[in-house]
Structure formats: C-alpha cells, structure tokens
Amino acid sequence: MKQSELSATILKPLQTYELMGEQVEIILTGAVTDNKVSLVLETSPPGGGPPPHIHENEDEVLMVLRGRFEILCGTDWQSLNTGESALVPKRSVHTFRNAGTEPGQIAAWFYPAGFERFFGLLADGLTSENFLEHLHDAARQVGATFLVESTHLGPDGSLRE
C-alpha cells in the first residue's frame, strides 16, 4: 500500500449503554481490529465502578481520562489520577472505583478484543429483578466471572460498601 493510501480512522462511540449507574461507550471493537484490541470508555459517578471480576482471555489497560480512581488488582488498591494508567493481567481479580467527588472517566483497552461484547449482552433484557443472574450470564458468554452476590448489591444494582 502506498503511503498516500493510508489514512486514519476517526473513532466515535459505536454504542452507548447506561449500566449499573455508569455510562459505557464502546469506541473500538474486535470486528474493526481483527480481534486484536477493543476500547471502552466508562463514565462513573463518585464511588462508582464495576463489581470485582476476572477476565480469562484479555489483559486490560486502564487509563484515567478525568478524575481520580482507585484500582484493585489482586488484593492491592492503587490510586490513579488523570493521565495515569494501570496494566491488569488476565486472570487477575480486579475492579476500579471513582475516588473523586465528581463524575470521572476511565478508558479500558482489552487485548485481545472480546470483552467489549459483555456490555451489549448485559444491556439486552436487563431489569432490576434479573440483574444478578443477567450479570453472571453475560460474563460467562465472554469468558469472565463477576465476584458478587445479591447481598453486595443495593436496590439500584449498585455495590454496597
């Protein structure tokens, strides 16, 4: 391919979901990258973030775009500020939470792609009554496990402290 034939692809959200109190934007999928990488942006309210979970297949790179987050990997919590990143190896228990007082935004790259499908699977048919069952089912379909039970969830599906 000639240099003049190369061009950049401008990335915009392909899909946006409101899940577990978070706004999730799918920016890049495996369908575009030959399953090499995917990119998801998540906007979290103060205290927000996903339940602890494990990816069997994907390494994950998290980068704080706005705010201050805490990242759990294994048993260690680490603080990340705007512009800082963390590498989360596959098969490790991890999560993140917005440690600030304002909504924050974090980017998640998944290597290889695949986990980005989880968000659409979770959103499809999700109700407050079937949240936990639906969460575990969607996770199983993408090779992930969420480490949460009904006693960990508030009435709106958010994590209790």
C-alpha positions as CSV (number, residue, x, y, z in Angstrom):
1,M,0.0,0.0,0.0
2,K,1.3,3.4,-0.9
3,Q,1.8,6.0,1.8
4,S,-0.8,8.2,0.1
5,E,-3.4,5.4,0.5
6,L,-3.0,5.2,4.3
7,S,-5.5,7.1,6.4
8,A,-6.6,7.3,10.0
9,T,-10.0,6.2,11.1
10,I,-11.7,8.7,13.4
11,L,-13.2,6.8,16.3
12,K,-16.6,7.8,17.7
13,P,-18.8,5.8,20.1
14,L,-20.4,2.9,18.3
15,Q,-22.8,2.1,21.1
16,T,-23.6,3.7,24.4
17,Y,-25.1,1.9,27.4
18,E,-26.3,3.1,30.8
19,L,-25.4,0.2,33.1
20,M,-25.1,-0.1,36.9
21,G,-25.1,3.7,37.2
22,E,-22.3,4.0,34.7
23,Q,-22.3,5.4,31.1
24,V,-20.4,2.9,28.9
25,E,-19.3,3.9,25.4
26,I,-18.0,1.2,23.0
27,I,-15.4,3.0,20.9
28,L,-13.5,0.2,19.1
29,T,-14.4,-3.5,18.7
30,G,-12.7,-6.6,17.7
31,A,-14.7,-6.5,14.4
32,V,-12.6,-3.5,13.4
33,T,-9.2,-4.7,14.7
34,D,-9.3,-8.3,13.6
35,N,-9.9,-9.1,17.3
36,K,-6.6,-7.6,18.4
37,V,-7.9,-4.8,20.7
38,S,-11.0,-3.1,21.8
39,L,-11.6,0.2,23.6
40,V,-14.3,1.1,26.0
41,L,-14.9,4.5,27.8
42,E,-16.7,4.4,31.2
43,T,-18.0,7.5,33.0
44,S,-18.5,6.8,36.7
45,P,-20.2,8.8,39.4
46,P,-18.4,9.3,42.7
47,G,-17.9,5.8,44.3
48,G,-19.0,4.1,41.0
49,G,-17.3,1.2,39.3
50,P,-17.9,-2.4,38.4
51,P,-18.0,-5.3,40.8
52,P,-14.7,-7.2,41.2
53,H,-14.2,-9.6,38.3
54,I,-11.8,-11.7,36.3
55,H,-11.2,-11.9,32.5
56,E,-10.0,-15.3,31.4
57,N,-8.9,-14.1,28.0
58,E,-8.0,-10.4,28.0
59,D,-5.3,-8.3,29.5
60,E,-6.7,-4.8,30.3
61,V,-5.1,-1.4,30.3
62,L,-6.9,1.3,32.3
63,M,-6.2,5.0,31.8
64,V,-7.9,7.7,33.8
65,L,-9.1,10.4,31.4
66,R,-10.8,12.6,34.0
67,G,-10.8,12.5,37.8
68,R,-9.2,10.2,40.4
69,F,-9.8,6.4,40.5
70,E,-8.7,3.6,42.7
71,I,-7.8,0.3,41.0
72,L,-7.9,-3.1,42.7
73,C,-5.7,-5.8,41.3
74,G,-5.4,-8.9,43.4
75,T,-5.5,-7.6,47.0
76,D,-3.8,-4.2,46.4
77,W,-5.7,-0.9,45.9
78,Q,-3.7,1.8,44.0
79,S,-4.7,5.4,43.3
80,L,-4.6,6.7,39.7
81,N,-5.0,10.4,38.7
82,T,-5.9,11.9,35.4
83,G,-3.4,10.7,32.8
84,E,-2.1,7.7,34.8
85,S,-2.5,4.1,33.7
86,A,-2.5,0.5,35.0
87,L,-2.0,-2.8,33.3
88,V,-4.3,-5.6,34.6
89,P,-3.2,-9.1,33.6
90,K,-5.8,-11.6,32.5
91,R,-7.0,-14.0,35.2
92,S,-6.4,-11.4,38.0
93,V,-9.2,-10.2,40.3
94,H,-9.7,-6.5,39.6
95,T,-12.1,-3.6,39.7
96,F,-11.9,0.2,39.8
97,R,-13.9,2.9,41.5
98,N,-14.2,6.6,41.1
99,A,-12.5,8.0,44.2
100,G,-13.3,11.6,43.4
101,T,-16.2,13.9,44.2
102,E,-17.3,14.5,40.6
103,P,-18.0,12.1,37.7
104,G,-14.8,10.6,36.3
105,Q,-13.9,8.9,33.1
106,I,-11.7,5.9,32.5
107,A,-10.6,4.2,29.3
108,A,-10.2,0.4,29.1
109,W,-8.3,-1.3,26.3
110,F,-8.8,-5.1,26.1
111,Y,-6.1,-7.3,24.5
112,P,-7.2,-9.3,22.6
113,A,-10.7,-7.9,21.9
114,G,-13.8,-9.7,23.1
115,F,-14.8,-8.4,26.5
116,E,-16.4,-5.3,24.9
117,R,-19.3,-7.7,23.9
118,F,-20.2,-8.0,27.6
119,F,-21.8,-4.6,27.8
120,G,-24.3,-5.3,25.0
121,L,-25.1,-8.8,26.4
122,L,-25.7,-7.3,29.8
123,A,-27.9,-4.5,28.5
124,D,-30.1,-6.9,26.4
125,G,-33.1,-7.7,28.5
126,L,-31.7,-6.3,31.8
127,T,-34.1,-5.5,34.6
128,S,-33.7,-4.7,38.2
129,E,-35.3,-8.1,39.0
130,N,-32.9,-10.1,36.9
131,F,-29.7,-8.1,37.4
132,L,-27.5,-10.6,39.2
133,E,-28.5,-13.6,37.0
134,H,-28.1,-11.5,33.9
135,L,-24.7,-10.2,35.0
136,H,-23.3,-13.7,35.6
137,D,-24.8,-15.0,32.3
138,A,-23.4,-12.1,30.2
139,A,-20.0,-12.6,31.9
140,R,-19.9,-16.4,31.2
141,Q,-20.5,-15.7,27.5
142,V,-17.3,-13.6,27.2
143,G,-15.1,-15.7,29.5
144,A,-15.4,-13.6,32.6
145,T,-16.5,-14.1,36.2
146,F,-18.0,-11.4,38.5
147,L,-17.4,-11.9,42.2
148,V,-20.6,-10.5,43.5
149,E,-23.7,-11.9,45.2
150,S,-27.1,-10.4,45.9
151,T,-26.0,-9.3,49.4
152,H,-23.4,-7.0,47.8
153,L,-26.0,-5.0,45.8
154,G,-28.2,-2.1,46.7
155,P,-31.8,-1.7,45.3
156,D,-30.5,0.0,42.2
157,G,-27.9,-2.6,41.4
158,S,-25.0,-0.6,42.7
159,L,-22.4,-2.1,45.0
160,R,-22.8,-1.6,48.7
161,E,-19.8,-0.7,50.8
